[in-house]
Amino acid sequence: MNLEEEVFKIGKQLEKIVGQEGAMDSDSAVDLLKMLKDLPITLEVLQKTRIGMSVNTLRKKSENSDLQTQAKSLIKSWKKLLPGKMSIFFK
């Protein structure tokens, strides 16, 4: 399975967790976020899979502060991949 497919699969699992009625499965969501953090995600993969939107939705709907913090950290690290911010790293 290539990187794009793996990220897409994780995104589907996150969407399923967010869509659950009642209590969200925070432990599974944290595990999925850890998996995403360990993957070498590129800007192209982010754009094709739209995983950032899934992670942000999870962050907003979760009541678990640890989960929110991990999601926010992941999103911040991905924002560094944006072209406009790349100039900061080449000074």
VOBA-1610 file (N, C-alpha, C; in pm, whole numbers, padded with zeros to 5 digits, always signed):
BEGIN
Met+00086-00117+00000Met+00000+00000+00000Met+00091+00124+00000Asn+00062+00218-00090Asn+00146+00336-00094Asn+00101+00437+00012Leu+00179+00542+00028Leu+00155+00641+00131Leu+00018+00707+00117Glu-00016+00744-00004Glu-00143+00812-00029Glu-00262+00724+00012Glu-00256+00597-00024Glu-00363+00504+00011Glu-00374+00485+00162Glu-00258+00479+00228Glu-00256+00460+00372Glu-00316+00582+00444Val-00280+00702+00399Val-00334+00825+00459Val-00485+00833+00434Phe-00527+00796+00314Phe-00670+00799+00280Phe-00748+00702+00370Lys-00691+00585+00393Lys-00754+00484+00479Lys-00768+00537+00623Ile-00662+00599+00674Ile-00666+00656+00809Ile-00771+00766+00816Gly-00780+00847+00711Gly-00880+00954+00705Gly-01021+00900+00713Lys-01048+00791+00644Lys-01180+00728+00648Lys-01212+00678+00789Gln-01110+00622+00856Gln-01131+00575+00992Gln-01160+00691+01087Leu-01090+00803+01068Leu-01114+00922+01151Leu-01255+00975+01129Glu-01298+00977+01002Glu-01432+01025+00971Glu-01538+00935+01036Lys-01512+00805+01039Lys-01605+00712+01102Lys-01613+00739+01252Ile-01501+00767+01314Ile-01498+00796+01458Ile-01575+00925+01486Val-01555+01027+01405Val-01624+01155+01423Val-01774+01138+01402Gly-01814+01053+01309Gly-01954+01034+01277Gly-02033+00950+01375Gln-01964+00889+01470Gln-02032+00804+01567Gln-02123+00886+01657Glu-02239+00833+01684Glu-02331+00897+01778Glu-02281+00870+01920Gly-02299+00965+02008Gly-02259+00946+02147Gly-02111+00968+02166Ala-02050+00890+02253Ala-01910+00909+02289Ala-01816+00872+02174Met-01720+00958+02153Met-01621+00936+02049Met-01514+00840+02104Asp-01463+00752+02021Asp-01358+00658+02062Asp-01224+00730+02059Ser-01191+00797+02168Ser-01071+00880+02174Ser-00943+00799+02162Asp-00940+00680+02219Asp-00818+00599+02215Asp-00783+00561+02071Ser-00881+00520+01994Ser-00857+00485+01855Ser-00813+00607+01776Ala-00876+00720+01803Ala-00841+00844+01732Ala-00698+00886+01763Val-00657+00875+01888Val-00520+00909+01927Val-00421+00817+01855Asp-00453+00689+01848Asp-00366+00593+01778Asp-00353+00629+01630Leu-00463+00669+01568Leu-00460+00707+01427Leu-00377+00834+01406Leu-00390+00929+01497Leu-00310+01052+01487Leu-00161+01022+01502Lys-00128+00929+01589Lys+00013+00889+01606Lys+00066+00825+01479Met-00019+00744+01414Met+00021+00683+01288Met+00048+00790+01183Leu-00039+00890+01177Leu-00021+00999+01080Leu+00106+01077+01109Lys+00135+01097+01236Lys+00255+01174+01273Lys+00382+01103+01227Asp+00380+00971+01227Asp+00497+00893+01190Asp+00517+00877+01039Leu+00415+00913+00961Leu+00424+00899+00815Leu+00493+01020+00753Pro+00572+00998+00647Pro+00640+01109+00578Pro+00544+01180+00481Ile+00450+01254+00535Ile+00345+01317+00454Ile+00399+01440+00382Thr+00366+01450+00254Thr+00407+01564+00172Thr+00287+01653+00145Leu+00315+01770+00090Leu+00208+01863+00054Leu+00114+01799-00048Glu+00169+01726-00142Glu+00088+01660-00245Glu-00009+01559-00182Val+00039+01481-00087Val-00046+01383-00019Val-00156+01454+00060Leu-00121+01564+00126Leu-00220+01641+00200Leu-00331+01690+00108Gln-00293+01740-00008Gln-00391+01794-00101Gln-00478+01685-00161Lys-00419+01573-00197Lys-00496+01466-00260Lys-00591+01396-00164Thr-00546+01375-00040Thr-00626+01298+00055Thr-00719+01385+00139Arg-00687+01514+00149Arg-00762+01610+00231Arg-00769+01564+00377Ile-00662+01499+00422Ile-00655+01447+00558Ile-00659+01560+00661Gly-00608+01676+00626Gly-00608+01789+00718Gly-00749+01828+00760Met-00842+01819+00667Met-00981+01852+00699Met-01040+01751+00797Ser-01007+01624+00780Ser-01056+01520+00870Ser-00999+01539+01011Val-00869+01568+01018Val-00805+01588+01148Val-00861+01712+01217Asn-00884+01818+01140Asn-00938+01941+01198Asn-01082+01920+01249Thr-01162+01846+01175Thr-01298+01815+01219Thr-01295+01735+01348Leu-01206+01639+01355Leu-01189+01559+01476Leu-01151+01650+01593Arg-01058+01742+01570Arg-01014+01834+01675Arg-01130+01917+01728Lys-01212+01966+01637Lys-01323+02053+01676Lys-01433+01978+01751Lys-01459+01855+01713Lys-01571+01781+01771Lys-01534+01702+01897Ser-01406+01685+01920Ser-01363+01608+02036Ser-01370+01691+02164Glu-01402+01623+02272Glu-01400+01688+02403Glu-01277+01647+02482Asn-01196+01559+02425Asn-01074+01510+02488Asn-00961+01609+02461Ser-00908+01672+02565Ser-00807+01776+02547Ser-00676+01721+02489Asp-00639+01598+02526Asp-00517+01538+02471Asp-00531+01515+02321Leu-00647+01469+02281Leu-00676+01447+02140Leu-00673+01579+02062Gln-00733+01681+02119Gln-00733+01813+02056Gln-00591+01866+02039Thr-00510+01849+02142Thr-00371+01896+02138Thr-00291+01823+02031Gln-00307+01692+02024Gln-00234+01614+01924Gln-00276+01651+01782Ala-00406+01670+01763Ala-00456+01708+01630Ala-00402+01845+01591Lys-00404+01938+01685Lys-00356+02073+01658Lys-00206+02072+01624Ser-00131+01992+01696Ser+00013+01980+01671Ser+00041+01924+01531Leu-00036+01825+01493Leu-00022+01764+01361Leu-00054+01865+01252Ile-00160+01940+01269Ile-00199+02041+01171Ile-00092+02149+01160Lys-00035+02191+01273Lys+00071+02292+01270Lys+00193+02241+01193Ser+00228+02115+01213Ser+00344+02060+01142Ser+00317+02053+00992Trp+00193+02026+00954Trp+00158+02021+00811Trp+00157+02160+00750Lys+00121+02261+00828Lys+00119+02397+00775Lys+00257+02442+00733Lys+00359+02383+00793Lys+00497+02417+00757Lys+00531+02371+00615Leu+00450+02282+00561Leu+00474+02232+00425Leu+00424+02329+00317Leu+00346+02428+00358Leu+00290+02522+00261Leu+00400+02604+00196Pro+00392+02627+00065Pro+00498+02697-00008Pro+00530+02836+00046Gly+00432+02912+00086Gly+00457+03047+00134Gly+00540+03051+00260Lys+00540+02944+00334Lys+00615+02940+00459Lys+00749+02871+00443Met+00777+02817+00328Met+00901+02746+00307Met+01023+02838+00312Ser+01005+02964+00277Ser+01118+03056+00274Ser+01180+03072+00413Ile+01103+03052+00518Ile+01152+03063+00654Ile+01265+02962+00680Phe+01254+02845+00621Phe+01348+02738+00647Phe+01477+02747+00565Phe+01482+02838+00470Phe+01600+02848+00383Phe+01681+02973+00409Lys+01665+03035+00523Lys+01743+03155+00556Lys+01878+03119+00607
//
